[in-house]
Amino acid sequence: MSYDYVLIVQCDLVQRRCSGFACTNSFYQKADFFKEYDENTKYIAIGCGGCCGKGLSAKLEHFNNKLLKKTDIKRENVAVHLSSCMVTDNYHSDRCPHVDYIKDIIRKRGFTKVVDGTYISQNAAKKRALGNYKKY
Ligand code: SF4
């Protein structure tokens, strides 16, 4: 299966202090969790809509509609990545407590490829290994 579009879901709370640069940079470098994509893969990042993530459903519906009207890409060819700030204990905060609920929303909207992670922070990985951050 090839993926033509990568959609990153970011934590709305983290977005208040994070530009998303590291995740975006990893995507363009095809590094960390983006190694399988090629130069033609498109990219978009959206916020989760705030706790508890329920608002993501409408955003995904909007994305689906635009995808259908403006591209020939099918939703089966979209890979959804949950940002590392959502799925790990990290510099910003601990893992999102609603992550399983959010994954259910994404799958219900027809996206079958859901990946836990975007950018890999070497510093956070070190702190995880030392036990300063939790592992999931
Ligand atoms: S639902 Fe999770 S990802 Fe979204 S704002 Fe709340 S903690 Fe962040």
Backbone and ligand atoms as CSV (ligand in chain L), in Angstrom:
chain,resi,resn,atom,element,x,y,z
A,1,MET,N,N,0.855,-1.201,0.000
A,1,MET,CA,C,0.000,0.000,0.000
A,1,MET,C,C,0.892,1.252,0.000
A,2,SER,N,N,0.599,2.162,-0.915
A,2,SER,CA,C,1.362,3.416,-0.897
A,2,SER,C,C,0.467,4.534,-0.348
A,3,TYR,N,N,1.086,5.475,0.269
A,3,TYR,CA,C,0.339,6.574,0.891
A,3,TYR,C,C,0.710,7.895,0.214
A,4,ASP,N,N,-0.322,8.575,-0.285
A,4,ASP,CA,C,-0.106,9.809,-1.036
A,4,ASP,C,C,-0.207,11.052,-0.162
A,5,TYR,N,N,-0.797,10.864,0.999
A,5,TYR,CA,C,-1.043,12.021,1.873
A,5,TYR,C,C,-0.754,11.618,3.309
A,6,VAL,N,N,-0.050,12.486,4.029
A,6,VAL,CA,C,0.165,12.288,5.459
A,6,VAL,C,C,-0.585,13.392,6.198
A,7,LEU,N,N,-1.442,12.969,7.108
A,7,LEU,CA,C,-2.185,13.919,7.939
A,7,LEU,C,C,-1.691,13.751,9.383
A,8,ILE,N,N,-1.125,14.806,9.910
A,8,ILE,CA,C,-0.642,14.761,11.296
A,8,ILE,C,C,-1.682,15.398,12.211
A,9,VAL,N,N,-2.019,14.697,13.278
A,9,VAL,CA,C,-2.910,15.267,14.296
A,9,VAL,C,C,-2.045,15.738,15.459
A,10,GLN,N,N,-2.185,17.022,15.780
A,10,GLN,CA,C,-1.426,17.590,16.887
A,10,GLN,C,C,-2.332,17.851,18.089
A,11,CYS,N,N,-1.727,17.847,19.258
A,11,CYS,CA,C,-2.451,18.170,20.492
A,11,CYS,C,C,-2.726,19.676,20.533
A,12,ASP,N,N,-3.984,20.061,20.712
A,12,ASP,CA,C,-4.325,21.479,20.768
A,12,ASP,C,C,-3.654,22.191,21.944
A,13,LEU,N,N,-3.508,21.494,23.047
A,13,LEU,CA,C,-2.867,22.117,24.215
A,13,LEU,C,C,-1.389,22.376,23.944
A,14,VAL,N,N,-0.730,21.423,23.297
A,14,VAL,CA,C,0.693,21.593,22.975
A,14,VAL,C,C,0.881,22.681,21.923
A,15,GLN,N,N,-0.081,22.795,21.007
A,15,GLN,CA,C,0.024,23.807,19.952
A,15,GLN,C,C,0.116,25.226,20.511
A,16,ARG,N,N,-0.323,25.421,21.750
A,16,ARG,CA,C,-0.246,26.758,22.339
A,16,ARG,C,C,1.198,27.180,22.555
A,17,ARG,N,N,2.100,26.206,22.637
A,17,ARG,CA,C,3.500,26.554,22.889
A,17,ARG,C,C,4.456,25.976,21.861
A,18,CYS,N,N,3.945,25.165,20.940
A,18,CYS,CA,C,4.821,24.485,19.984
A,18,CYS,C,C,4.410,24.839,18.560
A,19,SER,N,N,5.379,25.226,17.745
A,19,SER,CA,C,5.092,25.591,16.344
A,19,SER,C,C,4.880,24.364,15.468
A,20,GLY,N,N,5.273,23.199,15.981
A,20,GLY,CA,C,5.189,21.982,15.154
A,20,GLY,C,C,6.378,21.825,14.229
A,21,PHE,N,N,7.394,22.657,14.438
A,21,PHE,CA,C,8.543,22.647,13.521
A,21,PHE,C,C,9.222,21.280,13.457
A,22,ALA,N,N,9.473,20.664,14.616
A,22,ALA,CA,C,10.245,19.408,14.620
A,22,ALA,C,C,9.515,18.307,13.854
A,23,CYS,N,N,8.203,18.205,14.039
A,23,CYS,CA,C,7.428,17.179,13.326
A,23,CYS,C,C,7.428,17.455,11.821
A,24,THR,N,N,7.220,18.724,11.458
A,24,THR,CA,C,7.199,19.096,10.043
A,24,THR,C,C,8.564,18.833,9.408
A,25,ASN,N,N,9.596,19.208,10.145
A,25,ASN,CA,C,10.950,19.003,9.626
A,25,ASN,C,C,11.238,17.521,9.413
A,26,SER,N,N,10.808,16.681,10.345
A,26,SER,CA,C,10.993,15.223,10.180
A,26,SER,C,C,10.285,14.737,8.932
A,27,PHE,N,N,9.090,15.265,8.688
A,27,PHE,CA,C,8.366,14.856,7.479
A,27,PHE,C,C,9.174,15.226,6.237
A,28,TYR,N,N,9.642,16.466,6.150
A,28,TYR,CA,C,10.369,16.890,4.948
A,28,TYR,C,C,11.719,16.187,4.811
A,29,GLN,N,N,12.298,15.795,5.927
A,29,GLN,CA,C,13.568,15.052,5.892
A,29,GLN,C,C,13.344,13.566,5.639
A,30,LYS,N,N,12.084,13.131,5.688
A,30,LYS,CA,C,11.730,11.700,5.590
A,30,LYS,C,C,12.493,10.910,6.675
A,31,ALA,N,N,12.414,11.446,7.874
A,31,ALA,CA,C,13.127,10.850,9.008
A,31,ALA,C,C,12.115,10.350,10.041
A,32,ASP,N,N,12.659,9.680,11.070
A,32,ASP,CA,C,11.851,9.222,12.211
A,32,ASP,C,C,10.659,8.376,11.744
A,33,PHE,N,N,9.428,8.811,11.971
A,33,PHE,CA,C,8.270,7.980,11.595
A,33,PHE,C,C,7.820,8.200,10.146
A,34,PHE,N,N,8.595,8.929,9.361
A,34,PHE,CA,C,8.181,9.255,7.985
A,34,PHE,C,C,9.073,8.614,6.923
A,35,LYS,N,N,9.849,7.632,7.323
A,35,LYS,CA,C,10.839,7.059,6.400
A,35,LYS,C,C,10.221,6.376,5.178
A,36,GLU,N,N,8.996,5.885,5.302
A,36,GLU,CA,C,8.417,5.104,4.200
A,36,GLU,C,C,7.818,5.959,3.077
A,37,TYR,N,N,7.747,7.279,3.270
A,37,TYR,CA,C,7.097,8.119,2.258
A,37,TYR,C,C,8.117,8.684,1.283
A,38,ASP,N,N,7.610,9.033,0.083
A,38,ASP,CA,C,8.551,9.564,-0.910
A,38,ASP,C,C,8.330,11.062,-1.125
A,39,GLU,N,N,9.052,11.604,-2.071
A,39,GLU,CA,C,9.051,13.054,-2.302
A,39,GLU,C,C,7.690,13.596,-2.743
A,40,ASN,N,N,6.849,12.722,-3.308
A,40,ASN,CA,C,5.549,13.188,-3.809
A,40,ASN,C,C,4.441,13.169,-2.756
A,41,THR,N,N,4.726,12.602,-1.608
A,41,THR,CA,C,3.706,12.517,-0.558
A,41,THR,C,C,3.369,13.913,-0.032
A,42,LYS,N,N,2.079,14.202,0.012
A,42,LYS,CA,C,1.641,15.506,0.510
A,42,LYS,C,C,1.494,15.462,2.032
A,43,TYR,N,N,1.346,16.646,2.607
A,43,TYR,CA,C,1.371,16.743,4.055
A,43,TYR,C,C,0.403,17.821,4.555
A,44,ILE,N,N,-0.287,17.512,5.632
A,44,ILE,CA,C,-1.094,18.534,6.306
A,44,ILE,C,C,-1.074,18.218,7.803
A,45,ALA,N,N,-1.111,19.252,8.622
A,45,ALA,CA,C,-1.185,19.059,10.076
A,45,ALA,C,C,-2.423,19.770,10.592
A,46,ILE,N,N,-3.176,19.093,11.452
A,46,ILE,CA,C,-4.365,19.708,12.036
A,46,ILE,C,C,-4.369,19.457,13.548
A,47,GLY,N,N,-4.993,20.369,14.284
A,47,GLY,CA,C,-5.127,20.182,15.722
A,47,GLY,C,C,-6.249,19.201,16.019
A,48,CYS,N,N,-6.195,18.596,17.192
A,48,CYS,CA,C,-7.206,17.592,17.554
A,48,CYS,C,C,-8.574,18.217,17.830
A,49,GLY,N,N,-8.603,19.545,17.999
A,49,GLY,CA,C,-9.872,20.217,18.289
A,49,GLY,C,C,-10.082,20.457,19.778
A,50,GLY,N,N,-9.114,20.053,20.583
A,50,GLY,CA,C,-9.220,20.257,22.039
A,50,GLY,C,C,-9.818,19.042,22.739
A,51,CYS,N,N,-9.566,18.964,24.053
A,51,CYS,CA,C,-10.066,17.830,24.835
A,51,CYS,C,C,-11.593,17.767,24.756
A,52,CYS,N,N,-12.120,16.653,24.510
A,52,CYS,CA,C,-11.565,15.305,24.579
A,52,CYS,C,C,-11.195,14.712,23.209
A,53,GLY,N,N,-11.090,15.560,22.205
A,53,GLY,CA,C,-10.784,15.089,20.861
A,53,GLY,C,C,-12.010,14.920,19.983
A,54,LYS,N,N,-13.182,15.155,20.551
A,54,LYS,CA,C,-14.436,14.952,19.814
A,54,LYS,C,C,-14.512,15.837,18.562
A,55,GLY,N,N,-13.930,17.044,18.650
A,55,GLY,CA,C,-13.964,17.985,17.529
A,55,GLY,C,C,-13.202,17.505,16.311
A,56,LEU,N,N,-12.347,16.514,16.495
A,56,LEU,CA,C,-11.566,16.004,15.361
A,56,LEU,C,C,-12.460,15.386,14.298
A,57,SER,N,N,-13.575,14.822,14.715
A,57,SER,CA,C,-14.466,14.145,13.774
A,57,SER,C,C,-14.913,15.103,12.659
A,58,ALA,N,N,-15.347,16.300,13.024
A,58,ALA,CA,C,-15.796,17.273,12.023
A,58,ALA,C,C,-14.644,17.730,11.143
A,59,LYS,N,N,-13.472,17.881,11.721
A,59,LYS,CA,C,-12.309,18.288,10.928
A,59,LYS,C,C,-11.954,17.223,9.899
A,60,LEU,N,N,-12.039,15.975,10.298
A,60,LEU,CA,C,-11.728,14.887,9.355
A,60,LEU,C,C,-12.771,14.813,8.256
A,61,GLU,N,N,-14.014,15.077,8.593
A,61,GLU,CA,C,-15.070,15.101,7.579
A,61,GLU,C,C,-14.792,16.205,6.559
A,62,HIS,N,N,-14.389,17.378,7.051
A,62,HIS,CA,C,-14.032,18.489,6.163
A,62,HIS,C,C,-12.859,18.093,5.274
A,63,PHE,N,N,-11.852,17.497,5.873
A,63,PHE,CA,C,-10.682,17.046,5.097
A,63,PHE,C,C,-11.104,16.042,4.023
A,64,ASN,N,N,-11.947,15.089,4.401
A,64,ASN,CA,C,-12.444,14.077,3.449
A,64,ASN,C,C,-13.149,14.727,2.269
A,65,ASN,N,N,-14.009,15.708,2.566
A,65,ASN,CA,C,-14.753,16.393,1.508
A,65,ASN,C,C,-13.823,17.105,0.538
A,66,LYS,N,N,-12.827,17.780,1.074
A,66,LYS,CA,C,-11.866,18.506,0.225
A,66,LYS,C,C,-11.026,17.518,-0.592
A,67,LEU,N,N,-10.653,16.436,0.044
A,67,LEU,CA,C,-9.861,15.407,-0.649
A,67,LEU,C,C,-10.632,14.892,-1.869
A,68,LEU,N,N,-11.909,14.650,-1.645
A,68,LEU,CA,C,-12.776,14.121,-2.699
A,68,LEU,C,C,-12.969,15.125,-3.837
A,69,LYS,N,N,-13.191,16.395,-3.463
A,69,LYS,CA,C,-13.507,17.415,-4.472
A,69,LYS,C,C,-12.281,17.945,-5.201
A,70,LYS,N,N,-11.154,17.992,-4.506
A,70,LYS,CA,C,-10.004,18.706,-5.068
A,70,LYS,C,C,-8.826,17.815,-5.457
A,71,THR,N,N,-8.894,16.522,-5.144
A,71,THR,CA,C,-7.780,15.631,-5.510
A,71,THR,C,C,-8.362,14.305,-6.016
A,72,ASP,N,N,-7.481,13.458,-6.509
A,72,ASP,CA,C,-7.923,12.106,-6.862
A,72,ASP,C,C,-7.390,11.089,-5.849
A,73,ILE,N,N,-7.041,11.583,-4.666
A,73,ILE,CA,C,-6.515,10.712,-3.604
A,73,ILE,C,C,-7.664,10.137,-2.784
A,74,LYS,N,N,-7.605,8.827,-2.567
A,74,LYS,CA,C,-8.639,8.180,-1.756
A,74,LYS,C,C,-8.201,8.167,-0.283
A,75,ARG,N,N,-9.196,8.103,0.590
A,75,ARG,CA,C,-8.833,8.157,2.007
A,75,ARG,C,C,-8.014,6.931,2.447
A,76,GLU,N,N,-8.158,5.830,1.698
A,76,GLU,CA,C,-7.334,4.648,2.006
A,76,GLU,C,C,-5.848,4.932,1.780
A,77,ASN,N,N,-5.566,5.964,1.004
A,77,ASN,CA,C,-4.163,6.307,0.719
A,77,ASN,C,C,-3.669,7.479,1.559
A,78,VAL,N,N,-4.406,7.731,2.648
A,78,VAL,CA,C,-3.984,8.763,3.604
A,78,VAL,C,C,-3.488,8.055,4.868
A,79,ALA,N,N,-2.284,8.408,5.303
A,79,ALA,CA,C,-1.758,7.881,6.570
A,79,ALA,C,C,-1.925,8.959,7.634
A,80,VAL,N,N,-2.569,8.602,8.726
A,80,VAL,CA,C,-2.768,9.562,9.822
A,80,VAL,C,C,-1.734,9.283,10.903
A,81,HIS,N,N,-0.953,10.303,11.236
A,81,HIS,CA,C,0.042,10.171,12.306
A,81,HIS,C,C,-0.406,10.965,13.516
A,82,LEU,N,N,-0.446,10.319,14.651
A,82,LEU,CA,C,-0.666,11.053,15.898
A,82,LEU,C,C,0.692,11.596,16.333
A,83,SER,N,N,0.763,12.892,16.575
A,83,SER,CA,C,2.053,13.511,16.884
A,83,SER,C,C,2.666,12.878,18.132
A,84,SER,N,N,3.983,12.912,18.171
A,84,SER,CA,C,4.688,12.303,19.302
A,84,SER,C,C,4.263,12.926,20.629
A,85,CYS,N,N,3.879,14.193,20.602
A,85,CYS,CA,C,3.433,14.839,21.856
A,85,CYS,C,C,2.132,14.234,22.358
A,86,MET,N,N,1.372,13.578,21.484
A,86,MET,CA,C,0.114,12.940,21.902
A,86,MET,C,C,0.318,11.532,22.444
A,87,VAL,N,N,1.287,10.828,21.909
A,87,VAL,CA,C,1.359,9.384,22.190
A,87,VAL,C,C,2.502,8.985,23.117
A,88,THR,N,N,3.305,9.971,23.548
A,88,THR,CA,C,4.402,9.650,24.463
A,88,THR,C,C,4.370,10.586,25.669
A,89,ASP,N,N,5.117,10.183,26.692
A,89,ASP,CA,C,5.441,11.095,27.787
A,89,ASP,C,C,6.651,11.883,27.295
A,90,ASN,N,N,6.591,13.191,27.332
A,90,ASN,CA,C,7.627,13.986,26.672
A,90,ASN,C,C,7.764,15.353,27.319
A,91,TYR,N,N,8.603,16.182,26.725
A,91,TYR,CA,C,8.890,17.545,27.206
A,91,TYR,C,C,7.617,18.350,27.479
A,92,HIS,N,N,6.614,18.216,26.615
A,92,HIS,CA,C,5.405,19.026,26.756
A,92,HIS,C,C,4.517,18.538,27.892
A,93,SER,N,N,4.293,17.223,27.921
A,93,SER,CA,C,3.374,16.652,28.920
A,93,SER,C,C,3.338,15.139,28.744
A,94,ASP,N,N,2.561,14.493,29.584
A,94,ASP,CA,C,2.400,13.041,29.450
A,94,ASP,C,C,1.469,12.747,28.266
A,95,ARG,N,N,1.387,11.472,27.911
A,95,ARG,CA,C,0.548,11.022,26.793
A,95,ARG,C,C,-0.898,11.534,26.926
A,96,CYS,N,N,-1.529,11.796,25.798
A,96,CYS,CA,C,-2.934,12.222,25.798
A,96,CYS,C,C,-3.808,11.126,26.421
A,97,PRO,N,N,-4.660,11.472,27.386
A,97,PRO,CA,C,-5.507,10.450,28.008
A,97,PRO,C,C,-6.652,9.988,27.099
A,98,HIS,N,N,-6.846,10.674,25.979
A,98,HIS,CA,C,-7.968,10.351,25.082
A,98,HIS,C,C,-7.505,9.677,23.791
A,99,VAL,N,N,-6.293,9.185,23.792
A,99,VAL,CA,C,-5.713,8.738,22.526
A,99,VAL,C,C,-6.484,7.567,21.896
A,100,ASP,N,N,-6.994,6.660,22.708
A,100,ASP,CA,C,-7.745,5.526,22.131
A,100,ASP,C,C,-9.071,5.998,21.534
A,101,TYR,N,N,-9.713,6.920,22.212
A,101,TYR,CA,C,-10.956,7.518,21.706
A,101,TYR,C,C,-10.697,8.227,20.372
A,102,ILE,N,N,-9.607,8.977,20.310
A,102,ILE,CA,C,-9.248,9.700,19.079
A,102,ILE,C,C,-8.967,8.724,17.943
A,103,LYS,N,N,-8.305,7.632,18.248
A,103,LYS,CA,C,-8.049,6.618,17.207
A,103,LYS,C,C,-9.364,6.029,16.683
A,104,ASP,N,N,-10.311,5.817,17.570
A,104,ASP,CA,C,-11.624,5.299,17.144
A,104,ASP,C,C,-12.296,6.277,16.174
A,105,ILE,N,N,-12.200,7.582,16.486
A,105,ILE,CA,C,-12.786,8.599,15.600
A,105,ILE,C,C,-12.135,8.525,14.218
A,106,ILE,N,N,-10.826,8.436,14.206
A,106,ILE,CA,C,-10.088,8.416,12.928
A,106,ILE,C,C,-10.500,7.201,12.096
A,107,ARG,N,N,-10.588,6.052,12.734
A,107,ARG,CA,C,-10.954,4.826,11.997
A,107,ARG,C,C,-12.403,4.895,11.537
A,108,LYS,N,N,-13.256,5.451,12.371
A,108,LYS,CA,C,-14.673,5.592,12.005
A,108,LYS,C,C,-14.831,6.478,10.765
A,109,ARG,N,N,-13.939,7.409,10.587
A,109,ARG,CA,C,-13.950,8.297,9.416
A,109,ARG,C,C,-13.310,7.633,8.192
A,110,GLY,N,N,-12.904,6.379,8.340
A,110,GLY,CA,C,-12.445,5.624,7.174
A,110,GLY,C,C,-10.953,5.615,6.929
A,111,PHE,N,N,-10.180,6.136,7.876
A,111,PHE,CA,C,-8.725,6.115,7.717
A,111,PHE,C,C,-8.190,4.874,8.432
A,112,THR,N,N,-7.612,3.972,7.677
A,112,THR,CA,C,-7.205,2.697,8.262
A,112,THR,C,C,-5.765,2.689,8.752
A,113,LYS,N,N,-4.954,3.569,8.185
A,113,LYS,CA,C,-3.545,3.617,8.596
A,113,LYS,C,C,-3.380,4.708,9.655
A,114,VAL,N,N,-3.180,4.278,10.894
A,114,VAL,CA,C,-2.988,5.216,12.003
A,114,VAL,C,C,-1.655,4.877,12.666
A,115,VAL,N,N,-0.764,5.858,12.707
A,115,VAL,CA,C,0.590,5.638,13.216
A,115,VAL,C,C,0.793,6.430,14.500
A,116,ASP,N,N,1.400,5.789,15.488
A,116,ASP,CA,C,1.727,6.467,16.754
A,116,ASP,C,C,3.084,7.145,16.624
A,117,GLY,N,N,3.111,8.422,16.303
A,117,GLY,CA,C,4.381,9.140,16.322
A,117,GLY,C,C,4.691,9.899,15.058
A,118,THR,N,N,5.590,10.889,15.237
A,118,THR,CA,C,6.029,11.763,14.135
A,118,THR,C,C,7.537,11.959,14.273
A,119,TYR,N,N,7.917,12.943,15.055
A,119,TYR,CA,C,9.332,13.266,15.317
A,119,TYR,C,C,9.827,12.444,16.505
A,120,ILE,N,N,11.078,11.985,16.433
A,120,ILE,CA,C,11.677,11.307,17.588
A,120,ILE,C,C,12.713,12.235,18.214
A,121,SER,N,N,12.426,12.704,19.415
A,121,SER,CA,C,13.371,13.548,20.151
A,121,SER,C,C,14.399,12.649,20.827
A,122,GLN,N,N,15.668,12.867,20.511
A,122,GLN,CA,C,16.733,12.060,21.122
A,122,GLN,C,C,16.802,12.324,22.627
A,123,ASN,N,N,16.553,13.554,23.013
A,123,ASN,CA,C,16.585,13.917,24.428
A,123,ASN,C,C,15.480,13.193,25.206
A,124,ALA,N,N,14.268,13.181,24.623
A,124,ALA,CA,C,13.156,12.496,25.285
A,124,ALA,C,C,13.412,10.987,25.326
A,125,ALA,N,N,13.992,10.449,24.262
A,125,ALA,CA,C,14.292,9.008,24.224
A,125,ALA,C,C,15.278,8.654,25.343
A,126,LYS,N,N,16.254,9.545,25.565
A,126,LYS,CA,C,17.240,9.321,26.624
A,126,LYS,C,C,16.550,9.344,27.994
A,127,LYS,N,N,15.682,10.311,28.186
A,127,LYS,CA,C,14.976,10.423,29.468
A,127,LYS,C,C,14.040,9.240,29.692
A,128,ARG,N,N,13.505,8.695,28.596
A,128,ARG,CA,C,12.642,7.511,28.688
A,128,ARG,C,C,13.483,6.306,29.126
A,129,ALA,N,N,14.654,6.201,28.530
A,129,ALA,CA,C,15.567,5.084,28.874
A,129,ALA,C,C,16.004,5.172,30.335
A,130,LEU,N,N,16.158,6.404,30.829
A,130,LEU,CA,C,16.585,6.601,32.235
A,130,LEU,C,C,15.430,6.454,33.211
A,131,GLY,N,N,14.214,6.374,32.683
A,131,GLY,CA,C,13.037,6.223,33.557
A,131,GLY,C,C,12.448,7.553,33.994
A,132,ASN,N,N,12.972,8.660,33.455
A,132,ASN,CA,C,12.418,9.982,33.818
A,132,ASN,C,C,11.066,10.220,33.155
A,133,TYR,N,N,10.887,9.667,31.977
A,133,TYR,CA,C,9.603,9.709,31.284
A,133,TYR,C,C,9.049,8.289,31.227
A,134,LYS,N,N,7.714,8.179,31.233
A,134,LYS,CA,C,7.076,6.862,31.150
A,134,LYS,C,C,7.236,6.273,29.743
A,135,LYS,N,N,7.143,4.950,29.662
A,135,LYS,CA,C,7.120,4.273,28.361
A,135,LYS,C,C,5.719,3.744,28.128
A,136,TYR,N,N,5.265,3.778,26.870
A,136,TYR,CA,C,3.939,3.226,26.526
A,136,TYR,C,C,4.102,2.211,25.419
L,1,SF4,S1,S,-7.591,15.468,23.534
L,1,SF4,FE1,FE,-5.469,14.860,23.892
L,1,SF4,S2,S,-4.390,15.612,22.090
L,1,SF4,FE2,FE,-6.339,16.765,22.209
L,1,SF4,S3,S,-5.929,18.639,23.453
L,1,SF4,FE3,FE,-6.639,17.036,24.863
L,1,SF4,S4,S,-4.692,16.100,25.613
L,1,SF4,FE4,FE,-4.200,17.205,23.703
